[in-house]
Amino acid sequence: MNDKITQEEFLQRIAVNKGIIIKICNAYCADKHYREDLAQEIIYQLWRSAGKFRDEYKFSTWMYRIALNVAISFYRKEKNKQALVSYTDLPEDLEDKPDNATEMEIAILRLETLIQELNALDKALMILYLESKSYAEIADILGITETNVATKISRIKTRLKQQFANNN
């Protein structure tokens, strides 16, 4: 148990930042049961690591780092292809979408699907990038340099633009 943080404080911080866990679980697992398993594992690992949290860092940055590491490990361990949604599984004509789905909503769904198909690190980069995290924050969370973050994001964006254009 952490000497610095009580169980009540821990649960309160998790509740305030639960969106982080939800986003990561949704990005790494399409299947509801896998998302639930991953969320439980993330919370467990956060609690186990709570004693290592240092107050000079933002709790959300520390939480992202732990949650992404757990998700990447979970993703690699499971390698359950059925848990991932492939772009090719989407209907080509998209007529199955609700009548009120806008062109933008359909485009966002396509982009999310393409991001889900990225490898674990690239997916983590895009999750953080789309969360409007700075390159410095992303580098701190993922343990890579800012230059590496910038280079990887640029390459991923180029690749996603090409894939998106090819699938339209």
GULODO-176542 format. One record per residue: residue in three letters; z, y, x of N, C-alpha, C in turn; residue number from 1. Coordinates in pm, 1 decimal, decimal comma. Atoms other than C-alpha are relative to their C-alpha. Layout:
N
+-------+----------+----------+----------+----------+----------+----------+----------+----------+----------+------+
: fimar :     n.up :  n.north :   n.east :    ca.up : ca.north :  ca.east :     c.up :  c.north :   c.east : tise :
+-------+----------+----------+----------+----------+----------+----------+----------+----------+----------+------+
:   ALA :        Z :        Y :        X :        Z :        Y :        X :        Z :        Y :        X :  NUM :
...
+-------+----------+----------+----------+----------+----------+----------+----------+----------+----------+------+
//
This chain:
168
+-------+----------+----------+----------+----------+----------+----------+----------+----------+----------+------+
: fimar :     n.up :  n.north :   n.east :    ca.up : ca.north :  ca.east :     c.up :  c.north :   c.east : tise :
+-------+----------+----------+----------+----------+----------+----------+----------+----------+----------+------+
:   MET :      0,0 :   -118,8 :     84,0 :      0,0 :      0,0 :      0,0 :      0,0 :    124,3 :     87,9 :    1 :
:   ASN :     13,9 :   -123,9 :    -74,0 :    -78,8 :    348,4 :    115,4 :    128,1 :     81,9 :     -6,9 :    2 :
:   ASP :   -119,6 :    -83,4 :     -3,0 :    215,9 :    558,7 :    228,0 :    -30,7 :    142,1 :    -46,6 :    3 :
:   LYS :     37,2 :   -136,6 :     32,4 :     22,9 :    879,4 :    162,7 :    -30,2 :     19,7 :   -148,3 :    4 :
:   ILE :     47,9 :    -15,6 :    136,5 :   -101,1 :    813,1 :   -189,5 :     66,4 :   -104,8 :    -90,1 :    5 :
:   THR :    -62,4 :     93,4 :     94,2 :     78,1 :    660,9 :   -485,2 :   -107,5 :    -65,6 :    -84,8 :    6 :
:   GLN :     94,4 :     68,3 :     88,2 :    -85,4 :    421,2 :   -725,8 :    -49,0 :     95,7 :   -109,0 :    7 :
:   GLU :     36,8 :    -95,7 :    105,1 :    -82,8 :    693,7 :   -992,8 :   -101,3 :    102,0 :     52,4 :    8 :
:   GLU :     93,5 :    -96,1 :    -60,2 :   -252,4 :    945,5 :   -760,0 :   -135,3 :    -65,4 :     25,6 :    9 :
:   PHE :    123,7 :     72,6 :    -27,1 :   -507,5 :    683,3 :   -658,6 :    -80,7 :    -15,8 :   -128,4 :   10 :
:   LEU :     70,1 :     21,6 :    126,8 :   -594,0 :    599,5 :  -1019,6 :    -53,6 :    131,1 :    -57,3 :   11 :
:   GLN :     45,3 :   -130,9 :     47,3 :   -618,9 :    968,5 :  -1105,2 :   -125,2 :     44,1 :     76,7 :   12 :
:   ARG :    117,0 :    -37,8 :    -80,4 :   -860,1 :   1032,8 :   -817,6 :   -121,2 :    -85,7 :    -34,3 :   13 :
:   ILE :    109,3 :     88,5 :     40,1 :  -1068,6 :    730,6 :   -917,0 :    -56,6 :     46,3 :   -133,7 :   14 :
:   ALA :     45,0 :    -45,7 :    132,1 :  -1083,1 :    856,9 :  -1276,0 :    -83,3 :    127,7 :     10,7 :   15 :
:   VAL :     72,3 :   -126,1 :    -17,2 :  -1195,2 :   1203,7 :  -1164,2 :   -137,8 :    -24,4 :     61,9 :   16 :
:   ASN :    124,4 :     27,0 :    -73,1 :  -1465,9 :   1053,8 :   -939,9 :    -71,4 :   -127,3 :    -46,8 :   17 :
:   LYS :     58,2 :    126,1 :     46,3 :  -1566,9 :    753,6 :  -1153,7 :   -152,0 :      5,0 :     -8,9 :   18 :
:   GLY :    145,8 :    -13,6 :      4,6 :  -1920,3 :    890,6 :  -1181,1 :    -67,2 :    -53,5 :    125,7 :   19 :
:   ILE :     52,9 :     52,0 :   -126,5 :  -1972,7 :    796,6 :   -816,6 :    -18,0 :   -150,9 :    -10,5 :   20 :
:   ILE :      5,8 :    146,0 :     12,8 :  -1895,1 :    432,6 :   -889,7 :   -108,8 :    -39,8 :    -98,8 :   21 :
:   ILE :    100,6 :     31,6 :    102,5 :  -2112,4 :    431,4 :  -1201,8 :   -140,6 :     16,1 :     56,6 :   22 :
:   LYS :    133,2 :    -24,4 :    -55,8 :  -2412,8 :    581,7 :  -1019,9 :    -38,4 :   -106,9 :    102,0 :   23 :
:   ILE :     29,6 :     99,0 :   -103,2 :  -2387,8 :    341,9 :   -728,8 :    -22,2 :   -137,2 :    -62,6 :   24 :
:   CYS :     17,2 :    130,2 :     65,7 :  -2343,2 :     37,1 :   -951,6 :   -132,4 :     -6,6 :    -75,0 :   25 :
:   ASN :    127,5 :     -2,3 :     72,0 :  -2640,1 :    140,2 :  -1166,1 :   -118,9 :     -6,4 :     95,6 :   26 :
:   ALA :    110,1 :     -0,2 :    -96,0 :  -2854,6 :    193,8 :   -857,9 :    -19,0 :   -135,5 :     67,4 :   27 :
:   TYR :      8,6 :    125,5 :    -73,5 :  -2774,3 :   -141,5 :   -698,3 :     -6,1 :   -123,6 :    -88,0 :   28 :
:   CYS :      0,2 :    116,6 :     89,1 :  -2749,8 :   -369,7 :  -1003,1 :    -54,4 :     38,8 :   -136,9 :   29 :
:   ALA :     54,4 :    -25,0 :    132,7 :  -2962,1 :   -374,7 :  -1317,2 :     76,2 :    -78,5 :   -105,7 :   30 :
:   ASP :    -70,9 :     86,5 :     92,8 :  -2760,7 :   -653,7 :  -1479,7 :    143,0 :     50,4 :    -21,0 :   31 :
:   LYS :   -131,6 :    -53,2 :     34,8 :  -2443,1 :   -542,1 :  -1662,5 :    113,5 :    -76,2 :     68,6 :   32 :
:   HIS :   -107,3 :     80,5 :    -60,2 :  -2232,6 :   -830,2 :  -1529,6 :     11,1 :     25,0 :    150,0 :   33 :
:   TYR :     -2,7 :    -29,9 :   -143,3 :  -2331,8 :   -759,4 :  -1169,5 :     58,3 :    139,7 :     23,5 :   34 :
:   ARG :    -56,5 :   -135,3 :    -13,6 :  -2251,4 :   -388,8 :  -1221,1 :    151,5 :     -4,4 :    -13,3 :   35 :
:   GLU :   -144,7 :     10,6 :     19,5 :  -1906,4 :   -480,4 :  -1350,6 :     67,1 :    -63,4 :    121,1 :   36 :
:   ASP :    -54,3 :     65,0 :   -119,9 :  -1846,0 :   -715,2 :  -1056,6 :      2,6 :     96,7 :    117,6 :   37 :
:   LEU :      8,5 :    -94,6 :   -110,3 :  -1961,8 :   -450,9 :   -811,6 :    103,1 :    111,0 :    -17,1 :   38 :
:   ALA :    -98,3 :   -106,3 :     24,4 :  -1743,9 :   -181,5 :   -973,6 :    141,0 :    -48,4 :     34,3 :   39 :
:   GLN :   -131,4 :     55,4 :    -32,4 :  -1438,7 :   -406,7 :   -947,1 :     18,5 :    -13,7 :    151,0 :   40 :
:   GLU :     -8,6 :     16,5 :   -145,6 :  -1515,2 :   -483,2 :   -583,2 :     15,1 :    135,8 :     69,1 :   41 :
:   ILE :    -11,1 :   -134,4 :    -58,2 :  -1560,1 :   -111,8 :   -505,2 :    142,3 :     52,7 :    -16,1 :   42 :
:   ILE :   -136,0 :    -50,1 :     24,0 :  -1227,5 :    -20,2 :   -665,1 :    101,5 :    -76,6 :     84,4 :   43 :
:   TYR :    -89,4 :     81,2 :    -84,4 :  -1054,0 :   -308,3 :   -486,5 :     -5,5 :     46,5 :    145,5 :   44 :
:   GLN :     14,3 :    -41,6 :   -139,6 :  -1194,7 :   -200,8 :   -149,6 :     51,1 :    142,8 :     21,7 :   45 :
:   LEU :    -56,1 :   -135,3 :     -9,5 :  -1104,0 :    162,6 :   -218,7 :    152,3 :     -7,1 :     11,1 :   46 :
:   TRP :   -146,1 :     14,1 :     -3,8 :   -744,7 :     57,3 :   -285,0 :     45,2 :    -57,1 :    134,8 :   47 :
:   ARG :    -34,6 :     59,6 :   -129,7 :   -737,0 :   -161,2 :     27,1 :    -11,4 :    101,8 :    112,7 :   48 :
:   SER :     24,8 :    -98,2 :   -105,7 :   -868,6 :    130,2 :    233,2 :     74,8 :    130,7 :    -22,5 :   49 :
:   ALA :    -67,1 :   -126,3 :     34,9 :   -653,2 :    397,7 :     67,8 :     90,3 :     51,2 :    111,5 :   50 :
:   GLY :    -87,6 :    -40,6 :   -110,2 :   -414,9 :    399,9 :    364,9 :    -74,9 :     67,3 :    113,6 :   51 :
:   LYS :     80,9 :    -59,2 :   -107,0 :   -700,8 :    506,9 :    590,5 :    -56,9 :    136,5 :    -38,4 :   52 :
:   PHE :     51,3 :   -129,7 :     44,1 :   -792,3 :    810,9 :    380,1 :     78,7 :    111,3 :     67,0 :   53 :
:   ARG :    -63,5 :   -115,3 :    -64,0 :   -724,4 :   1135,2 :    564,2 :    -28,7 :    124,2 :    -82,9 :   54 :
:   ASP :     10,2 :   -115,7 :     88,7 :   -660,3 :   1452,1 :    366,7 :    -95,2 :    109,1 :     49,2 :   55 :
:   GLU :     91,7 :   -104,5 :    -48,0 :   -882,5 :   1663,4 :    591,1 :   -142,8 :    -22,6 :    -49,4 :   56 :
:   TYR :    131,6 :     30,0 :     56,6 :  -1184,4 :   1493,5 :    427,5 :      5,6 :     11,3 :   -151,5 :   57 :
:   LYS :      7,4 :     -0,7 :    145,5 :  -1302,5 :   1531,5 :     71,2 :     13,1 :   -143,8 :    -49,3 :   58 :
:   PHE :    -18,6 :    134,1 :     55,7 :  -1194,2 :   1233,7 :   -139,1 :   -134,3 :    -57,5 :    -44,5 :   59 :
:   SER :    128,1 :     49,5 :     49,8 :  -1541,8 :   1210,5 :   -294,2 :    -89,7 :    -49,1 :    114,0 :   60 :
:   THR :     78,8 :     43,5 :   -115,2 :  -1707,1 :   1184,7 :     50,7 :     49,8 :   -135,2 :     49,1 :   61 :
:   TRP :    -59,9 :    127,1 :    -41,6 :  -1467,3 :    908,0 :    153,6 :    -33,5 :   -109,4 :   -100,8 :   62 :
:   MET :     27,4 :     97,1 :    105,3 :  -1520,2 :    735,4 :   -180,2 :   -146,2 :    -44,6 :      3,8 :   63 :
:   TYR :    141,6 :     35,1 :    -12,7 :  -1900,5 :    749,4 :   -145,2 :    -20,3 :    -98,0 :    115,3 :   64 :
:   ARG :     18,5 :     83,6 :   -118,6 :  -1877,0 :    597,3 :    201,3 :     44,7 :   -143,8 :    -27,2 :   65 :
:   ILE :    -52,0 :    134,1 :     30,3 :  -1662,1 :    303,3 :     87,6 :    -88,5 :    -67,0 :   -105,1 :   66 :
:   ALA :     76,5 :     57,9 :    110,8 :  -1856,4 :    250,6 :   -236,2 :   -140,1 :    -42,8 :     44,2 :   67 :
:   LEU :    134,3 :     36,7 :    -46,7 :  -2196,6 :    252,3 :    -66,1 :      4,7 :   -118,7 :     95,2 :   68 :
:   ASN :    -12,8 :    115,2 :    -90,0 :  -2080,6 :     15,0 :    206,8 :     22,1 :   -128,3 :    -79,1 :   69 :
:   VAL :    -25,1 :    117,3 :     84,0 :  -1948,2 :   -224,0 :    -58,1 :   -127,4 :    -38,6 :    -74,5 :   70 :
:   ALA :    122,2 :     28,1 :     76,6 :  -2267,3 :   -192,5 :   -265,2 :   -107,8 :    -61,7 :     89,0 :   71 :
:   ILE :    100,7 :     54,0 :    -91,6 :  -2491,3 :   -255,2 :     34,2 :     34,4 :   -143,3 :     37,4 :   72 :
:   SER :    -42,3 :    136,8 :    -31,9 :  -2288,1 :   -561,4 :    133,6 :    -20,1 :    -92,3 :   -119,1 :   73 :
:   PHE :     14,8 :     77,3 :    123,1 :  -2285,8 :   -684,2 :   -226,3 :   -147,1 :    -31,9 :    -24,1 :   74 :
:   TYR :    144,7 :     13,2 :     21,0 :  -2661,2 :   -627,3 :   -255,6 :    -59,1 :   -102,9 :     96,4 :   75 :
:   ARG :     51,8 :     93,6 :   -100,1 :  -2734,2 :   -814,0 :     65,6 :     50,0 :   -141,4 :    -24,3 :   76 :
:   LYS :    -59,9 :    131,1 :     22,1 :  -2498,7 :  -1099,1 :    -20,2 :    -61,6 :    -67,6 :   -122,7 :   77 :
:   GLU :     49,7 :     57,7 :    124,7 :  -2624,0 :  -1150,4 :   -373,4 :   -150,3 :    -26,7 :      5,9 :   78 :
:   LYS :    146,7 :     11,8 :     -4,6 :  -2995,5 :  -1089,6 :   -315,2 :    -53,4 :    -68,0 :   -125,5 :   79 :
:   ASN :     38,0 :     59,6 :    126,9 :  -3034,8 :  -1177,8 :   -679,4 :   -118,4 :     78,3 :    -56,0 :   80 :
:   LYS :    121,2 :    -68,7 :     43,1 :  -3391,2 :  -1084,9 :   -762,1 :      1,0 :     27,3 :   -150,1 :   81 :
:   GLN :     -4,1 :    -20,6 :    144,3 :  -3318,7 :  -1120,3 :  -1133,1 :     85,1 :    120,9 :    -36,3 :   82 :
:   ALA :    -85,2 :   -114,6 :     29,5 :  -3058,9 :   -846,0 :  -1111,0 :    -73,3 :    131,3 :     23,5 :   83 :
:   LEU :     76,6 :   -120,4 :    -27,4 :  -3322,9 :   -599,6 :   -991,5 :   -114,9 :     13,1 :    -99,0 :   84 :
:   VAL :    112,0 :    -25,3 :     88,5 :  -3578,8 :   -440,1 :  -1218,4 :   -117,5 :     40,9 :     87,1 :   85 :
:   SER :    119,1 :    -31,9 :    -77,0 :  -3925,1 :   -434,9 :  -1069,7 :    -91,0 :     89,4 :    -82,4 :   86 :
:   TYR :     94,2 :    -85,8 :     70,4 :  -4181,8 :   -172,7 :  -1155,3 :   -102,7 :    -83,2 :    -74,6 :   87 :
:   THR :    101,2 :     84,6 :     64,1 :  -4422,6 :   -453,3 :  -1237,8 :     51,6 :    -62,4 :   -128,5 :   88 :
:   ASP :    -56,0 :     52,5 :    123,6 :  -4183,0 :   -566,6 :  -1512,0 :     -9,4 :     99,1 :   -115,3 :   89 :
:   LEU :     12,2 :    -99,6 :    104,7 :  -4238,5 :   -243,4 :  -1702,3 :   -132,6 :    -16,7 :    -72,2 :   90 :
:   PRO :    127,5 :      9,3 :     71,3 :  -4503,1 :   -240,7 :  -1974,4 :    -98,0 :    102,2 :     55,5 :   91 :
:   GLU :     99,0 :    -89,2 :    -60,0 :  -4825,5 :    -91,9 :  -1837,5 :    -29,9 :    120,8 :    -86,7 :   92 :
:   ASP :     38,3 :   -110,3 :     86,5 :  -4904,8 :    117,1 :  -2140,2 :    119,7 :     81,7 :    -47,7 :   93 :
:   LEU :   -124,1 :    -67,2 :     35,3 :  -4541,4 :    218,3 :  -2195,6 :     12,3 :     26,8 :   -149,7 :   94 :
:   GLU :    -10,7 :    -16,6 :    144,3 :  -4590,6 :    186,5 :  -2570,1 :    133,1 :    -52,4 :    -52,6 :   95 :
:   ASP :   -129,5 :     50,8 :     41,7 :  -4257,1 :      6,5 :  -2584,6 :    108,2 :    107,7 :      6,1 :   96 :
:   LYS :    -96,8 :   -108,7 :     -9,7 :  -4086,0 :    336,9 :  -2513,2 :     15,3 :     64,3 :   -137,4 :   97 :
:   PRO :    -19,3 :    -67,4 :    128,4 :  -3933,6 :    524,4 :  -2805,2 :   -101,6 :    111,8 :    -17,2 :   98 :
:   ASP :     98,4 :   -104,2 :     29,2 :  -4169,8 :    764,6 :  -2975,5 :     43,7 :    136,8 :     49,5 :   99 :
:   ASN :    -48,9 :   -130,6 :    -41,9 :  -3948,1 :   1052,4 :  -2878,0 :     17,2 :     11,8 :    151,7 :  100 :
:   ALA :     -8,8 :     -6,9 :   -146,5 :  -3957,4 :    967,1 :  -2503,3 :   -106,2 :     97,3 :     50,7 :  101 :
:   THR :     94,0 :    -99,0 :    -52,0 :  -4113,6 :   1260,0 :  -2325,1 :    -68,0 :    -54,5 :    125,1 :  102 :
:   GLU :     70,8 :     37,0 :   -122,2 :  -4356,6 :   1233,8 :  -2040,6 :     93,7 :      9,3 :    120,2 :  103 :
:   MET :    -96,6 :    -18,0 :   -109,2 :  -4078,9 :   1360,2 :  -1813,2 :     97,8 :   -117,5 :      4,2 :  104 :
:   GLU :    -93,1 :    113,2 :      4,2 :  -3839,2 :   1085,9 :  -1928,8 :    -66,3 :   -127,4 :     52,7 :  105 :
:   ILE :     73,7 :    116,9 :    -48,3 :  -4104,5 :    822,6 :  -1860,6 :    -17,9 :      9,0 :    150,9 :  106 :
:   ALA :     15,7 :    -19,5 :   -144,2 :  -4169,2 :    971,2 :  -1516,2 :    131,6 :    -25,4 :     72,6 :  107 :
:   ILE :   -131,4 :     22,6 :    -61,5 :  -3795,8 :    967,1 :  -1440,5 :     30,8 :   -148,5 :      4,4 :  108 :
:   LEU :    -21,1 :    144,9 :      2,3 :  -3775,1 :    602,2 :  -1545,2 :    -81,5 :    -68,1 :    110,0 :  109 :
:   ARG :     84,1 :     57,2 :   -106,7 :  -4063,9 :    519,6 :  -1312,1 :     59,1 :     28,9 :    137,0 :  110 :
:   LEU :    -59,7 :    -36,9 :   -128,8 :  -3901,3 :    707,7 :  -1025,9 :    126,4 :    -80,6 :     26,5 :  111 :
:   GLU :   -122,0 :     78,7 :    -16,6 :  -3565,8 :    535,2 :  -1082,8 :    -32,7 :   -144,8 :     35,2 :  112 :
:   THR :     40,1 :    137,8 :    -28,1 :  -3741,3 :    199,5 :  -1080,5 :    -49,9 :    -12,8 :    143,3 :  113 :
:   LEU :     47,9 :      3,1 :   -137,9 :  -3918,8 :    279,0 :   -754,4 :    116,0 :     13,0 :     98,4 :  114 :
:   ILE :   -117,4 :    -15,0 :    -87,2 :  -3588,6 :    388,9 :   -600,1 :     78,8 :   -130,2 :      4,3 :  115 :
:   GLN :    -72,4 :    128,0 :      1,5 :  -3425,8 :     61,8 :   -710,8 :    -64,5 :   -102,4 :     91,6 :  116 :
:   GLU :     70,1 :     96,7 :    -84,5 :  -3689,8 :   -126,3 :   -511,7 :     14,3 :     29,1 :    149,0 :  117 :
:   LEU :    -19,4 :    -34,0 :   -140,8 :  -3596,0 :     50,5 :   -185,8 :    103,3 :    -93,2 :     62,9 :  118 :
:   ASN :   -104,3 :     78,4 :    -67,8 :  -3392,1 :   -128,5 :     78,4 :    133,4 :     71,6 :    -17,0 :  119 :
:   ALA :   -135,3 :    -48,3 :     29,7 :  -3016,9 :    -75,9 :     66,4 :     28,5 :    138,0 :     59,9 :  120 :
:   LEU :    -28,1 :   -128,9 :    -63,0 :  -2994,8 :    214,0 :    315,8 :    -83,7 :    111,3 :    -61,8 :  121 :
:   ASP :     87,6 :   -101,7 :     58,5 :  -3294,5 :    401,0 :    174,4 :     45,6 :     35,8 :   -141,3 :  122 :
:   LYS :    -51,0 :    -24,5 :    134,7 :  -3152,6 :    362,2 :   -175,8 :    123,8 :     89,7 :      6,7 :  123 :
:   ALA :   -120,6 :    -82,3 :    -16,3 :  -2819,3 :    505,1 :    -59,5 :    -37,7 :    144,0 :     35,1 :  124 :
:   LEU :     46,2 :   -134,3 :    -37,0 :  -2998,7 :    798,9 :    102,5 :    -50,3 :     75,6 :   -122,0 :  125 :
:   MET :     57,4 :    -67,4 :    115,8 :  -3187,6 :    876,0 :   -218,0 :    106,1 :     30,6 :   -105,9 :  126 :
:   ILE :   -108,6 :    -27,7 :     95,6 :  -2876,8 :    846,7 :   -436,6 :     72,2 :    128,3 :     41,7 :  127 :
:   LEU :    -72,5 :   -116,9 :    -49,3 :  -2697,7 :   1100,8 :   -219,0 :    -87,8 :    125,0 :     -2,5 :  128 :
:   TYR :     94,0 :   -112,5 :      3,0 :  -3006,2 :   1324,0 :   -190,0 :    -14,5 :     53,8 :   -142,2 :  129 :
:   LEU :     14,7 :    -41,2 :    139,6 :  -3049,7 :   1328,5 :   -567,6 :    130,6 :     55,9 :    -57,5 :  130 :
:   GLU :   -129,0 :    -58,1 :     37,4 :  -2678,5 :   1414,4 :   -596,2 :     16,6 :    138,6 :     62,0 :  131 :
:   SER :      0,4 :   -130,6 :    -66,1 :  -2766,2 :   1733,1 :   -400,9 :    102,1 :     10,3 :    112,1 :  132 :
:   LYS :    -86,9 :     -2,0 :   -117,3 :  -2550,3 :   1632,8 :   -106,1 :    -77,9 :     61,0 :    116,3 :  133 :
:   SER :     65,0 :    -57,2 :   -118,2 :  -2623,5 :   1823,3 :    213,0 :    -30,3 :   -111,9 :     99,1 :  134 :
:   TYR :     31,1 :     99,8 :   -102,0 :  -2775,5 :   1637,6 :    506,2 :    124,5 :    -32,5 :     82,5 :  135 :
:   ALA :   -123,8 :     23,1 :    -76,3 :  -2442,9 :   1683,1 :    687,0 :     92,4 :    -95,3 :    -76,5 :  136 :
:   GLU :    -83,6 :     89,0 :     80,8 :  -2253,6 :   1519,3 :    398,3 :    -56,0 :   -141,3 :     -1,6 :  137 :
:   ILE :     64,3 :    131,5 :      2,5 :  -2506,4 :   1235,1 :    377,8 :     22,3 :    -70,8 :    133,0 :  138 :
:   ALA :    -19,9 :     57,8 :   -133,1 :  -2481,6 :   1179,9 :    752,7 :    143,5 :    -48,8 :     16,3 :  139 :
:   ASP :   -140,8 :     37,1 :    -10,3 :  -2102,0 :   1172,5 :    731,8 :     29,3 :   -125,0 :    -84,2 :  140 :
:   ILE :    -24,9 :    113,3 :     89,3 :  -2100,9 :    929,9 :    438,5 :    -61,5 :   -128,5 :     55,5 :  141 :
:   LEU :     71,4 :    119,4 :    -44,9 :  -2357,5 :    690,9 :    587,7 :     19,5 :    -31,8 :    147,6 :  142 :
:   GLY :    -25,4 :     25,8 :   -141,2 :  -2253,5 :    725,6 :    950,9 :   -124,4 :      4,5 :     85,9 :  143 :
:   ILE :    120,4 :    -19,8 :    -80,3 :  -2593,6 :    835,6 :   1079,7 :    -12,7 :    149,3 :     29,3 :  144 :
:   THR :     14,5 :   -140,6 :    -37,1 :  -2712,0 :   1163,0 :   1234,0 :    -73,6 :     77,9 :   -109,1 :  145 :
:   GLU :     71,4 :    -87,3 :     93,9 :  -2835,5 :   1459,2 :   1030,3 :   -150,4 :     -8,1 :     21,2 :  146 :
:   THR :    142,7 :     10,8 :    -30,3 :  -3170,5 :   1433,8 :   1206,8 :    -57,7 :   -127,7 :    -58,7 :  147 :
:   ASN :     42,5 :    127,1 :     55,4 :  -3196,8 :   1069,2 :   1106,2 :     -8,6 :      9,4 :   -152,3 :  148 :
:   VAL :      1,3 :    -19,9 :    145,3 :  -3109,8 :   1164,4 :    747,4 :   -126,1 :     74,8 :    -40,7 :  149 :
:   ALA :    116,4 :    -82,1 :     34,6 :  -3379,2 :   1432,2 :    738,9 :   -130,6 :    -78,5 :     15,4 :  150 :
:   THR :    121,3 :     78,1 :    -25,7 :  -3642,5 :   1203,0 :    890,1 :    -18,9 :   -108,8 :   -104,5 :  151 :
:   LYS :      8,3 :    110,0 :     96,7 :  -3563,3 :    910,1 :    662,4 :    -31,3 :     51,1 :   -140,0 :  152 :
:   ILE :     24,5 :    -54,2 :    133,8 :  -3554,2 :   1123,5 :    346,8 :   -143,8 :     47,6 :    -11,9 :  153 :
:   SER :    139,1 :    -46,0 :      2,8 :  -3886,9 :   1283,0 :    434,8 :    -95,9 :   -118,1 :    -14,7 :  154 :
:   ARG :     86,1 :    118,6 :      7,4 :  -4046,4 :    941,3 :    487,7 :     10,3 :    -69,0 :   -135,7 :  155 :
:   ILE :    -20,2 :     64,1 :    130,7 :  -3894,2 :    798,8 :    169,9 :    -70,7 :     80,9 :   -108,8 :  156 :
:   LYS :     63,8 :    -84,6 :    100,4 :  -4012,9 :   1096,4 :    -35,4 :   -151,4 :    -15,0 :      4,5 :  157 :
:   THR :    144,5 :     18,8 :    -14,5 :  -4365,0 :   1057,8 :    102,5 :    -41,9 :   -133,6 :    -59,1 :  158 :
:   ARG :     31,9 :    134,0 :     50,9 :  -4364,4 :    685,0 :     26,0 :     13,3 :     -5,7 :   -152,7 :  159 :
:   LEU :    -19,3 :     -0,5 :    144,9 :  -4226,3 :    740,0 :   -325,6 :   -110,9 :     78,4 :    -70,5 :  160 :
:   LYS :    109,1 :    -77,7 :     58,9 :  -4486,2 :   1009,4 :   -397,9 :   -128,2 :    -81,8 :     -5,5 :  161 :
:   GLN :    120,1 :     83,7 :     -4,4 :  -4762,9 :    771,1 :   -291,1 :      7,1 :   -111,2 :   -103,2 :  162 :
:   GLN :    -16,4 :    108,5 :     96,9 :  -4622,9 :    483,4 :   -498,0 :     -6,8 :     53,5 :   -141,3 :  163 :
:   PHE :      0,3 :    -58,0 :    132,8 :  -4569,7 :    708,5 :   -796,3 :   -142,8 :     35,3 :    -40,9 :  164 :
:   ALA :    138,2 :    -37,7 :     29,4 :  -4926,2 :    842,4 :   -774,1 :    -86,1 :   -123,6 :    -25,1 :  165 :
:   ASN :     77,4 :    123,1 :     16,8 :  -5066,6 :    488,0 :   -739,7 :     29,8 :    -70,0 :   -130,9 :  166 :
:   ASN :    -40,3 :     69,5 :    122,3 :  -4877,2 :    368,4 :  -1047,2 :    -27,1 :     80,9 :   -125,6 :  167 :
:   ASN :     31,7 :    -81,8 :    118,1 :  -4988,1 :    650,4 :  -1279,2 :   -136,8 :    -31,6 :    -51,5 :  168 :
+-------+----------+----------+----------+----------+----------+----------+----------+----------+----------+------+
//
